[in-house]
Amino acid sequence: MICRTEGIVIRGFKMSQTSKVVLLFSREYGKLRLAAKGARRPKSKFGASLEPMTWGTFLFSKRENRDLQTLTEGDITYTFNGIKQSYRRLVCASSVCELLDHMTEDGDPNALLFSVVLDVLRWMEIVPENRLEVPLWYFQLKAASALGYRPHLSGCVRCGQRLSGDRVWFSPLLGGVLCEKDREDGVALKQTTVHFMEHLQIHRPNRVDLDQFERLDRRELNRALRGFLMHHTENRRRVRSLDFWDQMMAAESQPTYDSL
C-alpha cells in the first residue's frame, strides 16, 4: 500500500554504500523507519528532504508486520534554516529530536505531539539564544501531556492540598508536587520553579513570559524534568544531545581569563 504523510525527520543513518535509513515522526502514522534507496548518491532524487529537522511530505510503501518501510519520495515543506545556521540552536533542537525518539514508540500516531514539535522548532528559530532552554523545557512538559503523563503541578498529587511557602516538593515517581506532610517522597524545588513549569504547561509559545527566565534556577528545573521523564518513559538510555547541551552551557558559564 502506498501512503502519503506529513513528517519531520528525526535522524538518519547509513544502510549501505548508496542507501540510508530515515527515522521520521509523522502526523498520521507516528514514528516510522524508512529505507531510502539511493539516498546517499550525490544526485539522489531525495535531495535535502532527508536532512534532520526537515519538515516535509513523504511517500512510502507500507507493508504490514514490517519494521522497515520503503520510502519512495520526499518533498520539503520547511527546512528550519534559522536553527541550522546557529550552532547553539542546532544543539538544542537536536535534543528535542532525540527526546522525541526516546519518548515515542514506532507506529503510534499522535497528531497533538506532532503539532508540539512544529511549534517548538519554529520557536527555537526566533527565541533569543540565551533563552533557548525555555522552548526545550516547554517541549518536555507539552510532550509529556500529549503522551498521557502530564505532571501535576497545581496542588499535592496525593491529597490535592494547595501548596504554600517558598519551597515545595516534587516527586518524579508520583508525577507531581507534594504537600508538607508527604515531602519525604519528593525533592525540594523553589516555588518559582514550579510556577514556571505550570506556566509552560498552560500557554502557547507566543504567550510564554520569557522575562521569568532570569529569575529561575536552571539546574533545579532541569533536574526536575530529567528525573520525571526518566521515570515515565520506557527508553531510559541517556539522551546524549542533552548531555552535550549541559556541557556546553557549563563551559560557557565558566569565567575566562579576560573576565578575571
PyRosetta script that sets phi, psi and omega in degrees:
from pyrosetta import init, pose_from_sequence

init()
pose = pose_from_sequence("MICRTEGIVIRGFKMSQTSKVVLLFSREYGKLRLAAKGARRPKSKFGASLEPMTWGTFLFSKRENRDLQTLTEGDITYTFNGIKQSYRRLVCASSVCELLDHMTEDGDPNALLFSVVLDVLRWMEIVPENRLEVPLWYFQLKAASALGYRPHLSGCVRCGQRLSGDRVWFSPLLGGVLCEKDREDGVALKQTTVHFMEHLQIHRPNRVDLDQFERLDRRELNRALRGFLMHHTENRRRVRSLDFWDQMMAAESQPTYDSL")
pose.set_psi(1, 132.0)
pose.set_omega(1, 178.2)
pose.set_phi(2, -90.3)
pose.set_psi(2, 127.2)
pose.set_omega(2, -177.5)
pose.set_phi(3, -122.8)
pose.set_psi(3, 146.5)
pose.set_omega(3, 175.0)
pose.set_phi(4, -118.3)
pose.set_psi(4, 136.4)
pose.set_omega(4, -179.4)
pose.set_phi(5, -147.9)
pose.set_psi(5, 151.6)
pose.set_omega(5, 171.1)
pose.set_phi(6, -87.9)
pose.set_psi(6, 135.7)
pose.set_omega(6, -176.7)
pose.set_phi(7, -156.1)
pose.set_psi(7, 167.6)
pose.set_omega(7, 176.8)
pose.set_phi(8, -121.5)
pose.set_psi(8, 127.7)
pose.set_omega(8, 179.7)
pose.set_phi(9, -73.7)
pose.set_psi(9, 122.2)
pose.set_omega(9, 177.5)
pose.set_phi(10, -84.7)
pose.set_psi(10, -49.1)
pose.set_omega(10, 178.6)
pose.set_phi(11, -168.6)
pose.set_psi(11, 172.1)
pose.set_omega(11, 176.5)
pose.set_phi(12, -143.5)
pose.set_psi(12, 157.1)
pose.set_omega(12, 176.9)
pose.set_phi(13, -149.3)
pose.set_psi(13, 159.8)
pose.set_omega(13, -174.2)
pose.set_phi(14, -64.4)
pose.set_psi(14, 134.8)
pose.set_omega(14, 175.2)
pose.set_phi(15, -109.0)
pose.set_psi(15, -41.9)
pose.set_omega(15, 177.3)
pose.set_phi(16, -154.7)
pose.set_psi(16, -172.1)
pose.set_omega(16, -180.0)
pose.set_phi(17, -62.8)
pose.set_psi(17, -26.4)
pose.set_omega(17, -175.9)
pose.set_phi(18, -118.8)
pose.set_psi(18, -10.4)
pose.set_omega(18, -173.6)
pose.set_phi(19, -123.2)
pose.set_psi(19, 163.9)
pose.set_omega(19, 178.4)
pose.set_phi(20, -142.6)
pose.set_psi(20, 161.9)
pose.set_omega(20, 172.9)
pose.set_phi(21, -105.0)
pose.set_psi(21, 133.2)
pose.set_omega(21, -179.0)
pose.set_phi(22, -113.6)
pose.set_psi(22, 131.8)
pose.set_omega(22, 173.5)
pose.set_phi(23, -97.1)
pose.set_psi(23, 116.8)
pose.set_omega(23, -173.5)
pose.set_phi(24, -120.4)
pose.set_psi(24, 133.1)
pose.set_omega(24, 170.8)
pose.set_phi(25, -101.1)
pose.set_psi(25, 113.1)
pose.set_omega(25, -172.6)
pose.set_phi(26, -108.3)
pose.set_psi(26, 153.3)
pose.set_omega(26, 179.1)
pose.set_phi(27, -67.8)
pose.set_psi(27, -42.4)
pose.set_omega(27, -172.4)
pose.set_phi(28, -88.4)
pose.set_psi(28, -27.9)
pose.set_omega(28, -171.9)
pose.set_phi(29, -122.2)
pose.set_psi(29, 1.4)
pose.set_omega(29, -176.9)
pose.set_phi(30, 74.9)
pose.set_psi(30, -148.6)
pose.set_omega(30, -176.4)
pose.set_phi(31, -80.7)
pose.set_psi(31, 129.0)
pose.set_omega(31, -178.0)
pose.set_phi(32, -124.2)
pose.set_psi(32, 147.1)
pose.set_omega(32, 171.3)
pose.set_phi(33, -111.8)
pose.set_psi(33, 117.9)
pose.set_omega(33, -171.2)
pose.set_phi(34, -122.0)
pose.set_psi(34, 131.1)
pose.set_omega(34, 175.2)
pose.set_phi(35, -87.2)
pose.set_psi(35, 118.4)
pose.set_omega(35, 179.9)
pose.set_phi(36, -105.8)
pose.set_psi(36, 96.0)
pose.set_omega(36, -176.5)
pose.set_phi(37, -73.6)
pose.set_psi(37, 129.2)
pose.set_omega(37, -179.5)
pose.set_phi(38, 82.3)
pose.set_psi(38, 4.3)
pose.set_omega(38, -175.1)
pose.set_phi(39, -67.7)
pose.set_psi(39, -19.6)
pose.set_omega(39, -178.3)
pose.set_phi(40, -94.4)
pose.set_psi(40, 1.5)
pose.set_omega(40, 175.5)
pose.set_phi(41, -74.4)
pose.set_psi(41, 149.3)
pose.set_omega(41, -177.7)
pose.set_phi(42, -56.4)
pose.set_psi(42, -37.1)
pose.set_omega(42, -178.5)
pose.set_phi(43, -112.4)
pose.set_psi(43, 47.1)
pose.set_omega(43, -179.3)
pose.set_phi(44, -63.6)
pose.set_psi(44, 144.6)
pose.set_omega(44, 178.2)
pose.set_phi(45, -66.6)
pose.set_psi(45, -18.0)
pose.set_omega(45, -178.8)
pose.set_phi(46, -79.5)
pose.set_psi(46, -20.1)
pose.set_omega(46, 179.8)
pose.set_phi(47, 55.6)
pose.set_psi(47, -131.9)
pose.set_omega(47, -178.6)
pose.set_phi(48, -94.2)
pose.set_psi(48, 9.1)
pose.set_omega(48, -174.7)
pose.set_phi(49, -68.5)
pose.set_psi(49, -16.3)
pose.set_omega(49, -176.9)
pose.set_phi(50, -103.2)
pose.set_psi(50, 9.9)
pose.set_omega(50, 176.7)
pose.set_phi(51, -71.3)
pose.set_psi(51, 143.8)
pose.set_omega(51, 178.3)
pose.set_phi(52, -55.2)
pose.set_psi(52, 147.7)
pose.set_omega(52, -179.1)
pose.set_phi(53, 62.5)
pose.set_psi(53, 35.6)
pose.set_omega(53, 173.5)
pose.set_phi(54, -109.0)
pose.set_psi(54, 129.4)
pose.set_omega(54, 178.5)
pose.set_phi(55, -99.2)
pose.set_psi(55, 127.6)
pose.set_omega(55, -177.3)
pose.set_phi(56, -159.6)
pose.set_psi(56, -172.9)
pose.set_omega(56, 175.1)
pose.set_phi(57, -113.6)
pose.set_psi(57, 131.6)
pose.set_omega(57, -171.7)
pose.set_phi(58, -128.1)
pose.set_psi(58, 141.0)
pose.set_omega(58, 178.4)
pose.set_phi(59, -112.7)
pose.set_psi(59, 130.2)
pose.set_omega(59, -179.6)
pose.set_phi(60, -145.6)
pose.set_psi(60, 156.9)
pose.set_omega(60, 177.9)
pose.set_phi(61, -93.5)
pose.set_psi(61, 117.3)
pose.set_omega(61, -174.0)
pose.set_phi(62, -103.7)
pose.set_psi(62, 125.4)
pose.set_omega(62, 175.3)
pose.set_phi(63, -121.4)
pose.set_psi(63, 133.4)
pose.set_omega(63, -178.7)
pose.set_phi(64, -65.0)
pose.set_psi(64, 149.2)
pose.set_omega(64, 176.2)
pose.set_phi(65, 64.0)
pose.set_psi(65, 25.0)
pose.set_omega(65, 174.6)
pose.set_phi(66, -122.2)
pose.set_psi(66, 132.5)
pose.set_omega(66, 179.3)
pose.set_phi(67, -76.5)
pose.set_psi(67, -28.8)
pose.set_omega(67, -176.6)
pose.set_phi(68, -113.4)
pose.set_psi(68, 116.5)
pose.set_omega(68, 178.4)
pose.set_phi(69, -99.0)
pose.set_psi(69, 167.8)
pose.set_omega(69, -177.0)
pose.set_phi(70, -104.5)
pose.set_psi(70, 119.8)
pose.set_omega(70, 178.2)
pose.set_phi(71, -83.3)
pose.set_psi(71, 134.2)
pose.set_omega(71, -178.8)
pose.set_phi(72, -116.2)
pose.set_psi(72, -20.7)
pose.set_omega(72, -176.1)
pose.set_phi(73, -158.0)
pose.set_psi(73, 144.9)
pose.set_omega(73, 176.1)
pose.set_phi(74, -142.7)
pose.set_psi(74, 125.2)
pose.set_omega(74, 179.5)
pose.set_phi(75, -120.9)
pose.set_psi(75, 130.8)
pose.set_omega(75, -176.0)
pose.set_phi(76, -78.2)
pose.set_psi(76, 132.1)
pose.set_omega(76, 169.8)
pose.set_phi(77, -97.5)
pose.set_psi(77, -45.9)
pose.set_omega(77, -178.9)
pose.set_phi(78, -158.1)
pose.set_psi(78, 143.3)
pose.set_omega(78, -173.6)
pose.set_phi(79, -108.2)
pose.set_psi(79, -5.3)
pose.set_omega(79, -178.6)
pose.set_phi(80, 53.6)
pose.set_psi(80, 47.9)
pose.set_omega(80, -180.0)
pose.set_phi(81, -62.7)
pose.set_psi(81, -27.3)
pose.set_omega(81, 177.1)
pose.set_phi(82, -60.7)
pose.set_psi(82, -29.5)
pose.set_omega(82, 174.9)
pose.set_phi(83, -78.7)
pose.set_psi(83, -46.3)
pose.set_omega(83, -171.8)
pose.set_phi(84, -71.5)
pose.set_psi(84, -16.5)
pose.set_omega(84, 178.8)
pose.set_phi(85, -89.6)
pose.set_psi(85, -2.0)
pose.set_omega(85, 179.4)
pose.set_phi(86, -125.0)
pose.set_psi(86, 122.1)
pose.set_omega(86, -177.3)
pose.set_phi(87, -61.3)
pose.set_psi(87, -43.3)
pose.set_omega(87, -179.1)
pose.set_phi(88, -63.4)
pose.set_psi(88, -44.4)
pose.set_omega(88, 178.9)
pose.set_phi(89, -64.1)
pose.set_psi(89, -38.8)
pose.set_omega(89, -178.6)
pose.set_phi(90, -64.3)
pose.set_psi(90, -43.0)
pose.set_omega(90, 179.3)
pose.set_phi(91, -63.7)
pose.set_psi(91, -43.2)
pose.set_omega(91, -178.6)
pose.set_phi(92, -66.5)
pose.set_psi(92, -43.2)
pose.set_omega(92, 179.0)
pose.set_phi(93, -67.8)
pose.set_psi(93, -33.0)
pose.set_omega(93, 176.1)
pose.set_phi(94, -62.9)
pose.set_psi(94, -33.6)
pose.set_omega(94, 176.3)
pose.set_phi(95, -64.1)
pose.set_psi(95, -38.8)
pose.set_omega(95, 176.9)
pose.set_phi(96, -62.3)
pose.set_psi(96, -45.6)
pose.set_omega(96, -179.7)
pose.set_phi(97, -63.5)
pose.set_psi(97, -41.8)
pose.set_omega(97, -179.4)
pose.set_phi(98, -70.0)
pose.set_psi(98, -38.5)
pose.set_omega(98, 175.4)
pose.set_phi(99, -61.7)
pose.set_psi(99, -42.0)
pose.set_omega(99, 178.2)
pose.set_phi(100, -57.8)
pose.set_psi(100, -41.8)
pose.set_omega(100, 177.4)
pose.set_phi(101, -63.4)
pose.set_psi(101, -45.0)
pose.set_omega(101, -177.9)
pose.set_phi(102, -66.5)
pose.set_psi(102, -33.5)
pose.set_omega(102, -171.0)
pose.set_phi(103, -88.8)
pose.set_psi(103, -9.5)
pose.set_omega(103, -173.8)
pose.set_phi(104, -121.1)
pose.set_psi(104, 155.1)
pose.set_omega(104, 175.3)
pose.set_phi(105, -103.2)
pose.set_psi(105, 152.8)
pose.set_omega(105, 177.4)
pose.set_phi(106, -61.0)
pose.set_psi(106, 139.9)
pose.set_omega(106, 172.9)
pose.set_phi(107, 69.3)
pose.set_psi(107, 23.6)
pose.set_omega(107, 179.6)
pose.set_phi(108, -114.6)
pose.set_psi(108, 91.9)
pose.set_omega(108, -174.5)
pose.set_phi(109, -66.1)
pose.set_psi(109, 143.2)
pose.set_omega(109, 179.0)
pose.set_phi(110, -152.5)
pose.set_psi(110, 91.3)
pose.set_omega(110, -176.2)
pose.set_phi(111, -63.7)
pose.set_psi(111, -33.7)
pose.set_omega(111, 178.6)
pose.set_phi(112, -64.7)
pose.set_psi(112, -44.8)
pose.set_omega(112, 178.7)
pose.set_phi(113, -64.1)
pose.set_psi(113, -38.3)
pose.set_omega(113, 177.1)
pose.set_phi(114, -59.1)
pose.set_psi(114, -43.6)
pose.set_omega(114, 178.7)
pose.set_phi(115, -65.0)
pose.set_psi(115, -37.2)
pose.set_omega(115, 177.5)
pose.set_phi(116, -61.4)
pose.set_psi(116, -44.7)
pose.set_omega(116, -179.6)
pose.set_phi(117, -60.8)
pose.set_psi(117, -45.2)
pose.set_omega(117, 178.6)
pose.set_phi(118, -61.1)
pose.set_psi(118, -44.5)
pose.set_omega(118, 179.2)
pose.set_phi(119, -58.9)
pose.set_psi(119, -43.7)
pose.set_omega(119, -176.6)
pose.set_phi(120, -67.7)
pose.set_psi(120, -44.0)
pose.set_omega(120, -179.6)
pose.set_phi(121, -65.9)
pose.set_psi(121, -39.2)
pose.set_omega(121, 175.4)
pose.set_phi(122, -61.9)
pose.set_psi(122, -42.0)
pose.set_omega(122, -179.3)
pose.set_phi(123, -65.2)
pose.set_psi(123, -39.7)
pose.set_omega(123, -178.9)
pose.set_phi(124, -66.2)
pose.set_psi(124, -19.8)
pose.set_omega(124, 176.6)
pose.set_phi(125, -71.9)
pose.set_psi(125, -28.0)
pose.set_omega(125, -169.3)
pose.set_phi(126, -118.7)
pose.set_psi(126, -17.8)
pose.set_omega(126, -178.7)
pose.set_phi(127, -66.2)
pose.set_psi(127, 144.5)
pose.set_omega(127, 175.5)
pose.set_phi(128, -53.5)
pose.set_psi(128, 139.2)
pose.set_omega(128, -173.7)
pose.set_phi(129, -60.6)
pose.set_psi(129, -30.4)
pose.set_omega(129, -178.9)
pose.set_phi(130, -77.6)
pose.set_psi(130, 0.7)
pose.set_omega(130, 178.7)
pose.set_phi(131, -126.1)
pose.set_psi(131, 23.7)
pose.set_omega(131, -178.3)
pose.set_phi(132, -63.9)
pose.set_psi(132, -22.5)
pose.set_omega(132, -180.0)
pose.set_phi(133, -66.2)
pose.set_psi(133, -24.5)
pose.set_omega(133, -178.5)
pose.set_phi(134, -62.0)
pose.set_psi(134, -52.2)
pose.set_omega(134, 175.7)
pose.set_phi(135, -63.9)
pose.set_psi(135, -26.8)
pose.set_omega(135, 176.3)
pose.set_phi(136, -67.1)
pose.set_psi(136, -44.4)
pose.set_omega(136, 175.4)
pose.set_phi(137, -64.0)
pose.set_psi(137, -42.7)
pose.set_omega(137, 179.3)
pose.set_phi(138, -55.9)
pose.set_psi(138, -45.7)
pose.set_omega(138, -179.9)
pose.set_phi(139, -60.1)
pose.set_psi(139, -46.0)
pose.set_omega(139, -177.1)
pose.set_phi(140, -61.3)
pose.set_psi(140, -41.3)
pose.set_omega(140, -179.3)
pose.set_phi(141, -72.3)
pose.set_psi(141, -44.6)
pose.set_omega(141, -178.7)
pose.set_phi(142, -69.1)
pose.set_psi(142, -37.2)
pose.set_omega(142, 178.3)
pose.set_phi(143, -64.8)
pose.set_psi(143, -41.8)
pose.set_omega(143, 177.4)
pose.set_phi(144, -59.4)
pose.set_psi(144, -41.3)
pose.set_omega(144, 178.5)
pose.set_phi(145, -64.9)
pose.set_psi(145, -44.7)
pose.set_omega(145, -178.9)
pose.set_phi(146, -64.0)
pose.set_psi(146, -26.9)
pose.set_omega(146, -178.2)
pose.set_phi(147, -95.3)
pose.set_psi(147, 0.9)
pose.set_omega(147, 172.0)
pose.set_phi(148, 96.7)
pose.set_psi(148, 11.4)
pose.set_omega(148, 177.0)
pose.set_phi(149, -132.1)
pose.set_psi(149, 51.9)
pose.set_omega(149, 177.3)
pose.set_phi(150, -58.8)
pose.set_psi(150, 125.9)
pose.set_omega(150, 177.8)
pose.set_phi(151, -66.9)
pose.set_psi(151, 140.7)
pose.set_omega(151, -179.3)
pose.set_phi(152, -88.7)
pose.set_psi(152, 116.5)
pose.set_omega(152, -172.1)
pose.set_phi(153, -121.9)
pose.set_psi(153, -7.5)
pose.set_omega(153, -173.2)
pose.set_phi(154, -89.6)
pose.set_psi(154, -8.9)
pose.set_omega(154, 179.6)
pose.set_phi(155, -175.7)
pose.set_psi(155, 175.4)
pose.set_omega(155, -177.2)
pose.set_phi(156, -58.7)
pose.set_psi(156, 128.3)
pose.set_omega(156, -177.3)
pose.set_phi(157, -67.7)
pose.set_psi(157, -18.5)
pose.set_omega(157, 179.9)
pose.set_phi(158, -93.2)
pose.set_psi(158, -49.6)
pose.set_omega(158, -172.6)
pose.set_phi(159, -114.3)
pose.set_psi(159, -8.5)
pose.set_omega(159, 179.3)
pose.set_phi(160, 82.1)
pose.set_psi(160, 0.8)
pose.set_omega(160, -178.3)
pose.set_phi(161, -64.7)
pose.set_psi(161, 139.2)
pose.set_omega(161, 175.4)
pose.set_phi(162, -67.4)
pose.set_psi(162, 148.1)
pose.set_omega(162, -175.0)
pose.set_phi(163, -104.3)
pose.set_psi(163, 146.7)
pose.set_omega(163, 179.9)
pose.set_phi(164, -139.2)
pose.set_psi(164, 170.7)
pose.set_omega(164, 179.9)
pose.set_phi(165, 94.0)
pose.set_psi(165, 172.7)
pose.set_omega(165, -177.5)
pose.set_phi(166, -78.7)
pose.set_psi(166, -23.4)
pose.set_omega(166, -178.6)
pose.set_phi(167, -125.9)
pose.set_psi(167, 146.0)
pose.set_omega(167, 176.2)
pose.set_phi(168, -131.9)
pose.set_psi(168, -178.9)
pose.set_omega(168, -178.6)
pose.set_phi(169, -124.7)
pose.set_psi(169, 143.0)
pose.set_omega(169, -176.3)
pose.set_phi(170, -128.2)
pose.set_psi(170, 131.6)
pose.set_omega(170, 179.2)
pose.set_phi(171, -111.5)
pose.set_psi(171, 108.9)
pose.set_omega(171, 175.0)
pose.set_phi(172, -58.6)
pose.set_psi(172, -37.0)
pose.set_omega(172, -177.5)
pose.set_phi(173, -67.9)
pose.set_psi(173, -45.5)
pose.set_omega(173, -178.6)
pose.set_phi(174, -81.0)
pose.set_psi(174, -17.5)
pose.set_omega(174, 175.1)
pose.set_phi(175, 82.5)
pose.set_psi(175, 35.7)
pose.set_omega(175, 177.0)
pose.set_phi(176, 175.1)
pose.set_psi(176, -173.4)
pose.set_omega(176, -178.0)
pose.set_phi(177, -86.6)
pose.set_psi(177, 158.8)
pose.set_omega(177, -175.3)
pose.set_phi(178, -127.9)
pose.set_psi(178, 150.1)
pose.set_omega(178, 176.4)
pose.set_phi(179, -81.9)
pose.set_psi(179, 176.9)
pose.set_omega(179, -175.2)
pose.set_phi(180, -56.0)
pose.set_psi(180, -43.3)
pose.set_omega(180, -174.7)
pose.set_phi(181, -72.3)
pose.set_psi(181, -17.2)
pose.set_omega(181, -179.9)
pose.set_phi(182, -107.6)
pose.set_psi(182, 12.8)
pose.set_omega(182, -170.3)
pose.set_phi(183, -64.2)
pose.set_psi(183, -20.3)
pose.set_omega(183, -177.3)
pose.set_phi(184, -64.0)
pose.set_psi(184, -17.5)
pose.set_omega(184, -179.6)
pose.set_phi(185, -95.2)
pose.set_psi(185, 4.3)
pose.set_omega(185, -174.8)
pose.set_phi(186, -128.9)
pose.set_psi(186, 174.1)
pose.set_omega(186, 175.1)
pose.set_phi(187, -110.0)
pose.set_psi(187, 144.5)
pose.set_omega(187, -174.9)
pose.set_phi(188, -72.9)
pose.set_psi(188, 136.9)
pose.set_omega(188, 174.1)
pose.set_phi(189, -133.7)
pose.set_psi(189, 150.8)
pose.set_omega(189, 172.2)
pose.set_phi(190, -68.0)
pose.set_psi(190, 147.3)
pose.set_omega(190, 177.7)
pose.set_phi(191, -60.7)
pose.set_psi(191, -33.3)
pose.set_omega(191, 179.3)
pose.set_phi(192, -64.8)
pose.set_psi(192, -32.6)
pose.set_omega(192, 177.8)
pose.set_phi(193, -65.2)
pose.set_psi(193, -46.7)
pose.set_omega(193, -179.4)
pose.set_phi(194, -66.2)
pose.set_psi(194, -40.4)
pose.set_omega(194, 179.5)
pose.set_phi(195, -61.4)
pose.set_psi(195, -39.4)
pose.set_omega(195, -178.9)
pose.set_phi(196, -72.2)
pose.set_psi(196, -36.4)
pose.set_omega(196, 175.6)
pose.set_phi(197, -60.6)
pose.set_psi(197, -42.2)
pose.set_omega(197, 178.5)
pose.set_phi(198, -67.9)
pose.set_psi(198, -36.6)
pose.set_omega(198, 176.3)
pose.set_phi(199, -59.2)
pose.set_psi(199, -42.7)
pose.set_omega(199, 178.8)
pose.set_phi(200, -68.2)
pose.set_psi(200, -34.4)
pose.set_omega(200, -179.9)
pose.set_phi(201, -61.5)
pose.set_psi(201, -37.1)
pose.set_omega(201, -167.8)
pose.set_phi(202, -102.8)
pose.set_psi(202, -5.7)
pose.set_omega(202, -176.8)
pose.set_phi(203, -115.1)
pose.set_psi(203, 156.0)
pose.set_omega(203, 169.4)
pose.set_phi(204, -84.9)
pose.set_psi(204, 163.0)
pose.set_omega(204, -177.0)
pose.set_phi(205, -52.1)
pose.set_psi(205, -38.7)
pose.set_omega(205, -176.8)
pose.set_phi(206, -73.7)
pose.set_psi(206, -6.7)
pose.set_omega(206, 178.5)
pose.set_phi(207, -110.3)
pose.set_psi(207, 0.5)
pose.set_omega(207, -179.2)
pose.set_phi(208, -75.9)
pose.set_psi(208, 133.1)
pose.set_omega(208, 179.4)
pose.set_phi(209, -84.8)
pose.set_psi(209, 95.3)
pose.set_omega(209, -177.8)
pose.set_phi(210, -67.7)
pose.set_psi(210, -22.4)
pose.set_omega(210, -178.7)
pose.set_phi(211, -64.8)
pose.set_psi(211, -21.2)
pose.set_omega(211, 178.1)
pose.set_phi(212, -68.2)
pose.set_psi(212, -19.3)
pose.set_omega(212, -175.7)
pose.set_phi(213, -55.3)
pose.set_psi(213, -40.6)
pose.set_omega(213, -175.4)
pose.set_phi(214, -66.8)
pose.set_psi(214, -19.1)
pose.set_omega(214, -177.5)
pose.set_phi(215, -99.2)
pose.set_psi(215, 5.0)
pose.set_omega(215, -174.9)
pose.set_phi(216, -95.3)
pose.set_psi(216, 154.3)
pose.set_omega(216, 170.1)
pose.set_phi(217, -92.4)
pose.set_psi(217, 98.3)
pose.set_omega(217, -175.1)
pose.set_phi(218, -57.9)
pose.set_psi(218, -45.4)
pose.set_omega(218, -176.0)
pose.set_phi(219, -64.5)
pose.set_psi(219, -38.6)
pose.set_omega(219, 180.0)
pose.set_phi(220, -64.7)
pose.set_psi(220, -45.2)
pose.set_omega(220, -179.2)
pose.set_phi(221, -66.5)
pose.set_psi(221, -42.2)
pose.set_omega(221, 176.3)
pose.set_phi(222, -59.4)
pose.set_psi(222, -44.5)
pose.set_omega(222, -178.1)
pose.set_phi(223, -62.4)
pose.set_psi(223, -41.5)
pose.set_omega(223, -179.8)
pose.set_phi(224, -64.6)
pose.set_psi(224, -46.4)
pose.set_omega(224, -178.0)
pose.set_phi(225, -68.6)
pose.set_psi(225, -41.6)
pose.set_omega(225, -179.6)
pose.set_phi(226, -63.2)
pose.set_psi(226, -43.1)
pose.set_omega(226, 179.5)
pose.set_phi(227, -63.9)
pose.set_psi(227, -40.6)
pose.set_omega(227, 179.7)
pose.set_phi(228, -62.7)
pose.set_psi(228, -49.2)
pose.set_omega(228, -178.5)
pose.set_phi(229, -65.7)
pose.set_psi(229, -34.6)
pose.set_omega(229, 178.8)
pose.set_phi(230, -61.2)
pose.set_psi(230, -37.1)
pose.set_omega(230, -179.0)
pose.set_phi(231, -77.5)
pose.set_psi(231, -24.0)
pose.set_omega(231, -169.6)
pose.set_phi(232, -113.3)
pose.set_psi(232, 7.6)
pose.set_omega(232, 172.8)
pose.set_phi(233, -119.6)
pose.set_psi(233, 145.5)
pose.set_omega(233, -178.1)
pose.set_phi(234, -73.0)
pose.set_psi(234, -32.9)
pose.set_omega(234, -179.7)
pose.set_phi(235, -85.1)
pose.set_psi(235, 103.1)
pose.set_omega(235, -173.6)
pose.set_phi(236, -102.9)
pose.set_psi(236, 16.0)
pose.set_omega(236, 172.7)
pose.set_phi(237, -66.5)
pose.set_psi(237, 149.8)
pose.set_omega(237, 178.8)
pose.set_phi(238, -65.7)
pose.set_psi(238, 143.9)
pose.set_omega(238, 177.7)
pose.set_phi(239, -88.2)
pose.set_psi(239, 103.8)
pose.set_omega(239, -171.7)
pose.set_phi(240, -63.0)
pose.set_psi(240, -35.5)
pose.set_omega(240, 178.9)
pose.set_phi(241, -63.3)
pose.set_psi(241, -37.4)
pose.set_omega(241, 177.0)
pose.set_phi(242, -67.3)
pose.set_psi(242, -40.6)
pose.set_omega(242, 176.9)
pose.set_phi(243, -60.4)
pose.set_psi(243, -43.3)
pose.set_omega(243, -179.8)
pose.set_phi(244, -66.2)
pose.set_psi(244, -39.8)
pose.set_omega(244, 176.8)
pose.set_phi(245, -59.8)
pose.set_psi(245, -44.4)
pose.set_omega(245, 178.4)
pose.set_phi(246, -60.4)
pose.set_psi(246, -43.4)
pose.set_omega(246, 179.7)
pose.set_phi(247, -63.7)
pose.set_psi(247, -40.4)
pose.set_omega(247, 180.0)
pose.set_phi(248, -65.5)
pose.set_psi(248, -43.2)
pose.set_omega(248, 178.8)
pose.set_phi(249, -65.3)
pose.set_psi(249, -39.4)
pose.set_omega(249, 179.6)
pose.set_phi(250, -65.3)
pose.set_psi(250, -41.2)
pose.set_omega(250, 179.9)
pose.set_phi(251, -64.9)
pose.set_psi(251, -38.6)
pose.set_omega(251, -178.8)
pose.set_phi(252, -71.6)
pose.set_psi(252, -22.5)
pose.set_omega(252, -179.6)
pose.set_phi(253, -85.9)
pose.set_psi(253, -9.6)
pose.set_omega(253, 178.4)
pose.set_phi(254, -74.1)
pose.set_psi(254, 139.3)
pose.set_omega(254, 179.2)
pose.set_phi(255, -67.8)
pose.set_psi(255, 142.0)
pose.set_omega(255, 175.9)
pose.set_phi(256, -94.7)
pose.set_psi(256, 167.1)
pose.set_omega(256, 179.0)
pose.set_phi(257, -62.0)
pose.set_psi(257, -32.2)
pose.set_omega(257, -179.0)
pose.set_phi(258, -67.1)
pose.set_psi(258, -26.6)
pose.set_omega(258, -176.8)
pose.set_phi(259, -91.3)
pose.set_psi(259, -5.5)
pose.set_omega(259, -178.8)
pose.set_phi(260, -83.6)
pose.dump_pdb("model.pdb")
